[in-house]
Amino acid sequence: MQRNATRSRSQPSRAARQSATSVGAAMVPTRDQILAASAGWVAVVLNVVPGLGAGYLYQRRWRAYWVTSALATAWFVAGAVLAQNADAAAEAQNQLVGLVGLLVLAGVTATEAGLAVKRVRQNG
């Protein structure tokens, strides 16, 4: 008897569960609310320092993250294919071109992440 009384006290009633579910559903923020609440400077720094779209993960912008990842992967693959038959003198130049390309990608994504926060905050 004691065991059943304890179990019923620890479990919420059906009405309480339904109320919590309806409140929880209303409390889910929209994509724009998440983006507006994020700190723009954090997204910019995360896209530059580790690079490759880490700021998009912070902003929960999955499509932008996967596009950035695909572009970076394509850049690495293109560099590997083009460097297969390169001599030693051209290898240093290829590495420099690869690094500059990744820095440009990081700069573009950082700028876009900061502008996205600014745009959402201005619109609403």
KAWONOR-V144333 format. One record per pair of residues at least 12 apart in sequence whose C-alpha atoms are under 10 Angstrom apart, sorted by the first residue. I is the first residue (numbers start at 1). J is the second residue. If there is no record, write none. Layout:
i->I j->J
i->I j->J
//
This chain:
i->31 j->59
i->31 j->60
i->31 j->61
i->31 j->120
i->32 j->59
i->32 j->116
i->32 j->117
i->32 j->119
i->32 j->120
i->32 j->121
i->32 j->123
i->32 j->124
i->33 j->117
i->33 j->120
i->33 j->121
i->33 j->124
i->34 j->58
i->34 j->59
i->34 j->60
i->34 j->61
i->34 j->117
i->34 j->120
i->35 j->56
i->35 j->58
i->35 j->59
i->35 j->60
i->35 j->61
i->35 j->113
i->35 j->116
i->35 j->117
i->35 j->118
i->35 j->119
i->35 j->120
i->35 j->121
i->36 j->59
i->36 j->116
i->36 j->117
i->36 j->118
i->36 j->119
i->36 j->120
i->36 j->121
i->36 j->122
i->36 j->123
i->36 j->124
i->37 j->59
i->37 j->117
i->37 j->120
i->37 j->121
i->38 j->58
i->38 j->59
i->38 j->60
i->38 j->117
i->39 j->58
i->39 j->59
i->39 j->114
i->39 j->117
i->39 j->118
i->40 j->55
i->40 j->59
i->40 j->110
i->40 j->111
i->40 j->113
i->40 j->114
i->40 j->115
i->40 j->116
i->40 j->117
i->40 j->118
i->41 j->55
i->41 j->110
i->41 j->113
i->41 j->114
i->41 j->117
i->42 j->54
i->42 j->55
i->42 j->58
i->42 j->59
i->42 j->110
i->42 j->113
i->42 j->114
i->43 j->55
i->43 j->56
i->43 j->57
i->43 j->58
i->43 j->59
i->43 j->109
i->43 j->110
i->43 j->111
i->43 j->112
i->43 j->113
i->43 j->114
i->43 j->117
i->44 j->56
i->44 j->106
i->44 j->107
i->44 j->108
i->44 j->109
i->44 j->110
i->44 j->111
i->44 j->112
i->44 j->113
i->44 j->114
i->44 j->115
i->45 j->106
i->45 j->107
i->45 j->110
i->45 j->111
i->45 j->113
i->45 j->114
i->46 j->58
i->46 j->106
i->46 j->109
i->46 j->110
i->46 j->113
i->47 j->65
i->47 j->105
i->47 j->106
i->47 j->107
i->47 j->108
i->47 j->109
i->47 j->110
i->47 j->111
i->47 j->112
i->47 j->113
i->47 j->114
i->48 j->102
i->48 j->103
i->48 j->104
i->48 j->105
i->48 j->106
i->48 j->107
i->48 j->108
i->48 j->109
i->48 j->110
i->48 j->111
i->49 j->103
i->49 j->106
i->49 j->110
i->50 j->106
i->51 j->68
i->51 j->69
i->51 j->72
i->51 j->102
i->51 j->103
i->51 j->105
i->51 j->106
i->51 j->107
i->51 j->109
i->51 j->110
i->52 j->65
i->52 j->66
i->52 j->67
i->52 j->68
i->52 j->69
i->52 j->70
i->52 j->71
i->52 j->72
i->52 j->73
i->52 j->102
i->52 j->103
i->52 j->105
i->52 j->106
i->52 j->107
i->52 j->109
i->52 j->110
i->53 j->65
i->53 j->66
i->53 j->67
i->53 j->68
i->53 j->69
i->53 j->72
i->53 j->105
i->53 j->106
i->53 j->109
i->53 j->110
i->53 j->113
i->54 j->68
i->54 j->69
i->54 j->106
i->54 j->109
i->54 j->110
i->55 j->109
i->55 j->110
i->55 j->113
i->55 j->114
i->56 j->68
i->56 j->109
i->56 j->110
i->56 j->112
i->56 j->113
i->59 j->113
i->59 j->116
i->59 j->117
i->61 j->113
i->64 j->109
i->64 j->112
i->64 j->113
i->65 j->109
i->68 j->105
i->68 j->106
i->68 j->108
i->68 j->109
i->71 j->102
i->71 j->105
i->72 j->101
i->72 j->102
i->72 j->105
i->72 j->106
i->75 j->98
i->75 j->99
i->75 j->101
i->75 j->102
i->75 j->105
i->76 j->98
i->76 j->99
i->76 j->101
i->76 j->102
i->78 j->98
i->79 j->94
i->79 j->95
i->79 j->97
i->79 j->98
i->80 j->94
i->80 j->95
i->80 j->98
i->82 j->94
i->83 j->95
//
